[in-house]
Amino acid sequence: MLLCVLSSVAFSQFDKPVLQFGMGIAEPFGDSKGTYYASLPLGSTYVLGIDSNFMRTNYGLKTGLYFFGKGKINFDKYSITRGVLYAGFSTFNTFEPSKSGNIGVIVTNINNQTDTILESVNYSYTFNVFSFGLGLEIAPTSFTSKVSPYFGANMTFNSLNGKLSRTENRVDSVTLNFSEFRIGFNFDAGIEYKINKNFGLALGVKYDLGNVLLKNTNGGIADAIEWGKSNASLNDEEGRFYSTIYEPVLTSNRREVASKKKDINWGTIYLSANIYLNTGKTTKKAPKK
């Protein structure tokens, strides 16, 4: 088998790389999809707060955008088998507007009497994935030089970052940021159309398994999910963690909650431009005498 691989590489057409650049629409699935905010009861009224399922059973993601670039190298003279190296950026909740309402705030007056008052609040939330990957791609009819389907698979190295912001009374904002590194895989398929020898277009779909490896939940008191934390845990493994963000009244009480094992998966449909490079040397014919 090793001999076959070495033989394939020896006869590779490394002088015909392809650059691919594009963008698309990303849609979360499974444990990724959800709603991060909720209407919570407070006495005889309702306030706007953080849904108790956020980060416990899902990540509150909705439709977003995807941007990427790929480099492809052919492994055979017919350009059927290719090695792929790529970088991508997926951002979710792109079309989700910020949410406004009221939240409860506990105050103590000069007479040492405690009361709960309502204050206006605004929430916004984004979730981004920076991905680097490598893999293989098959384009079975690439030798036709016009239209060809393709399909492939890649190992991905993902930096996942979430930012939840709360603004009280339109004055000042406090944020909760969480960031982790995970290893995953994606599956890619589409159809490409070569307009001329240097340029083409491709329409494709992709499905990402973003956190297959390195899942973890940090259950220490110091690791609590709370407003103002700048580097909180993603908490995607089954376990328990502490949090202060789920109450209808702003509080610093760290409540222990249960976290289920969560898969961060999403699908993407994209359109791209292909740039075909020919770096091979051309031999000039000698002029006729």
PyMOL commands that set and color helices and strands:
alter all, ss='L'
color gray80, all
select helices_A, chain A and resi 2-10+30-32+142-144+221-223
alter helices_A, ss='H'
color red, helices_A
select strands_A, chain A and resi 18-29+37-42+45-50+64-74+81-92+99-108+114-138+147-168+172-194+199-213+239-243+255-259+265-276
alter strands_A, ss='S'
color yellow, strands_A
deselect
rebuild
show_as cartoon
